[in-house]
């Protein structure tokens, strides 16, 4: 399981660097300045949670004897991925709203907090796993 989580973290880290470079160099010619702030928030959360997936994979690998195939790690990693999809993805879509003739911001706007809730639940799930599998050394 930790290999799959690690791969997701690495791929999403790569994507965050690509999107960050795009935002820093090309985006200012496409969208208004206030939309760039929204895009930067999406990139920041994407990178933070991609890095978190990498840390989770390393934690899982280090504690694989203790954790085995612990469902909490699977839940946490899936919730992190859903959070990235809903939170970051909705911010990226909202950034490009002025370029589209169809106003989808009313449909996308409510999805952002769902992504935030996924992040909160993911962190809580990982905390629960660590709390339940403490080791005294």
N, C-alpha and C positions, 0 to 999 in steps of 0.2 A: 504494500500500500504506500509506503513512504516514497518509493520511486515515482509513482504516478503523481503524488503531491508535489514532489521536487520538480518534475517536468512541467507541471502547470505553473509553479512559481517561477521557474526559469523563463518559460515562454512569455508569461505575462510581464515579467521584468523587462524582457526585450521589447515587448510591445509598448511598455511605458516609456522607454528611452526613445523609441521611434516617434511616438505621439508627442513626447516632450520636445523633441527636436522640431517636429512639424509645427507645434504651437509656438515655439520661440522664433522660428524663421519665416514660415509661410502664412500662418493663420492671421497675422495682423493685416495682411492685404485682402483678406476674404471677409472677415466679420468685424463688427464694432468692438471697441476696447472692453466694454462691460461683459461681452460674451467670452473674451479671452480669459477673464478671471474665472468664469464657470468652467471652462475647458481645463485650466490649470488645476482647479480643485479636483476634477476628475482624474487627471494624470497623477496628482499627489496621492490620492486615495488608492489608485490602481497600483502604484509602485509600493506604497506602504503595505498593502495587503498581499501583493505578490511576494514581497520580501518575507512577510509573515508566513506564507505557505512554505517558503524555503526553510525558515526556522522550524516550522512544525515538522517538516520532513526529517530534518536533522534530529530533532527531539525524539521523533518516533523511531528513527533508526537506532539512536543511542539507547533507547529504553525498550527495544523490541522484545526482549525476553519478558520484561514486566508487563508490557501492554498487549502483546500478541496482536490479534486483529481486533482491537478495541473499537467498538461502534462509535464511541464519542469522538474519536479522531476523525472517522469518516464523516460524521455529522458536521463537525467543525469545519473540515476542509470543504465540504460541499456548500455549507452556508457561506464561507468566505467567497467561494466561486459565484454563488448566487448574488451576494452583496456586490461583488465587482460588476457582474452583469447588469443588475438593476440600478445600483447607485451610480457607478462610473458611466455605464452605458447610457443612462438617461441624461446625465450631464453632457456627454458628448453630443447626443441628439439635440438637446436644448441649445447647445452652442450654435448649431447650424440651422436653427429654426428660421432666422431671417432670410435664408437662401431659398426656402421652399414656399410655394404658393399655398399649400395646404397647412393650416395651423394645427400642428399635432401637439403643441405644448400643453394643452388642457388634458390630453391623454397621458403624456409622458410625465408631467409634473407630479402626480400622485405616486408614481412608481419609485421615485427617488427615496422617499421615506421607507418604503418597503425594503430597499437595498440597505439602508441604514439599520433597520431592524435586523436584517440578516447578519450584518457585521456584529451587532450587539450579541445576538444569539450565538454566533460563532465563537466570539471571545469567551462568553459564558460557558459554552460547551468545552472549550479547551481548558479553562480554569477548572471545571469539574473533573476532567480527566487527570490533570496534574494533582489536584487535591486528593482524589481517590487512590492514586498510585504513588503516594509518597514513600520514599525509601530512606531509612535511617542508616547513615554510614558512619 
